[in-house]
Structure formats: structure tokens, C-alpha cells
Amino acid sequence: MAQKVSHETLREWWINFSALFAQELRHQEARPCSRWHLIEVWTSVNDIRYGFWRAVDERGFVLDILLQRHRDPEAAKTFLLRLLGEYDVPEVMYTDQLQSGNSGTSQPEGRRPTTGDQGGTLQ
């Protein structure tokens, strides 16, 4: 047999417990780690080649993606700058030996991550 709960009871529960629920959710929020993996994959869809770049932290949280039809050093640089503008600068960035030549990280602009297939440190 179902019991009825009044709207007033629900409102009182909400007032009493909503702060606890919000606090618990904030603690569970995924925060990117300080080690990133930049992955470049080329694939064909309907005989058209596409480049897919993806930035993932060490826990598998996808930070950002970029999909393009051709390789473009300016787009790679913009992709990396967008990542660095949205998240804190990582300690290490693994690049999977990107064929685009790490064009997004080759420009000296203050603190920048040094990349390589073995990882790098900030300079």
C-alpha cells in the first residue's frame, strides 16, 4: 500500500537536505588531472579523410576534441590554446608522436608544455 507524502513535507526535506546533496555532487565533480594525452587519428568516412584530435587526461576524462578534413598547424595551435585557456596547465603532455609535428606546442609563448612520446615537463 502506497503512503502519501504532502508537498509541505517534500519542501521541508528539500530545505534540510539540498545543501548536503549539492556538497556531495561538488566533491564528485570530475576535475582534469595534470597529465594529458593528445591523440591524433585519421579515418575515412564516405571516402573523405578526416583528422580527429582528442585531449584526454590520465583518468580518461575527455577535455576537448577537434575534427577536420585536413591537417592545419594553426588549427592545432588554436586547439591547444583553447585547452590551456579552459584548464590549468598540465605537468606532462603525452603526444603519441603526432604527425602534425606538435605544431601547437612548437611556438615559444611563456609557460608552455614540452611534448614528446615519453612526455615532457613545463618550461
C-alpha positions in Angstrom: 0.0 0.0 0.0 1.4 3.4 -1.1 1.7 6.1 1.5 1.1 9.8 0.7 3.6 12.5 1.4 2.4 16.1 1.4 4.0 18.8 -0.7 4.9 20.6 2.5 6.9 17.6 3.8 8.8 17.5 0.5 9.6 21.2 0.7 10.9 20.8 4.2 13.1 17.8 3.1 14.4 20.0 0.3 15.3 22.8 2.6 17.0 20.5 5.1 18.9 18.2 2.7 19.6 20.1 -0.6 22.8 21.7 0.7 24.1 18.2 1.6 23.2 16.8 -1.9 24.9 19.8 -3.6 28.0 19.5 -1.5 28.3 15.8 -2.3 27.9 16.4 -6.0 30.6 19.1 -6.0 33.0 16.6 -4.4 32.3 14.1 -7.1 32.8 16.6 -10.0 35.4 15.4 -12.4 38.5 17.6 -12.4 41.1 17.1 -15.1 44.4 15.6 -13.9 47.8 17.1 -14.5 48.8 14.6 -17.2 47.2 14.9 -20.6 47.3 12.6 -23.7 46.9 14.3 -27.1 45.7 11.7 -29.7 45.6 12.2 -33.4 43.6 9.7 -35.6 42.9 9.8 -39.3 39.9 8.0 -40.7 37.8 7.9 -43.9 34.1 8.4 -44.0 32.4 8.0 -47.4 35.9 8.2 -49.0 36.6 11.6 -47.3 39.6 11.6 -44.9 39.1 13.3 -41.5 41.6 14.1 -38.8 40.3 13.6 -35.3 42.3 15.2 -32.4 41.4 14.4 -28.8 42.8 15.6 -25.5 42.2 13.1 -22.6 43.5 13.3 -19.0 45.1 10.3 -17.2 41.7 9.2 -15.9 40.1 9.1 -19.3 38.1 12.4 -19.0 37.8 13.9 -22.5 39.0 17.5 -22.3 38.3 18.5 -25.9 38.0 17.2 -29.4 38.7 18.6 -32.9 37.6 17.2 -36.2 39.0 18.5 -39.5 39.3 17.4 -43.1 42.9 18.5 -43.5 46.0 18.9 -41.3 46.4 22.6 -40.2 49.2 23.8 -37.9 47.1 26.9 -36.9 44.1 24.8 -36.0 46.4 22.6 -33.8 47.7 25.6 -32.1 44.2 27.0 -31.6 43.1 23.6 -30.2 45.9 23.6 -27.7 45.5 27.2 -26.7 41.7 26.6 -26.2 42.6 23.7 -23.9 45.1 25.8 -21.9 42.6 28.6 -21.6 39.9 26.3 -20.2 42.0 24.1 -17.9 45.1 24.6 -15.8 48.5 23.9 -17.5 49.3 20.2 -17.2 52.6 19.0 -15.7 53.1 16.5 -18.5 51.6 16.2 -22.0 52.0 12.9 -23.9 51.6 13.4 -27.7 51.6 9.9 -29.3 54.2 11.2 -31.8 51.6 13.4 -33.6 52.2 13.5 -37.4 51.2 17.2 -37.4 54.6 17.8 -35.8 53.4 19.1 -32.5 52.7 22.4 -34.3 50.6 23.7 -31.4 53.5 23.4 -28.9 56.4 24.5 -31.1 55.9 28.2 -30.6 57.6 29.7 -27.5 55.0 31.6 -25.6 55.9 31.9 -21.9 55.0 28.7 -19.9 54.4 26.0 -22.4 54.3 22.2 -22.1 57.1 20.4 -23.8 55.7 17.3 -25.6 57.0 14.0 -26.8 56.0 10.4 -26.9 57.7 9.9 -23.5 56.1 13.0 -22.0 57.6 16.3 -21.0 57.7 18.9 -18.4 56.8 22.6 -18.3 59.4 25.1 -19.1 
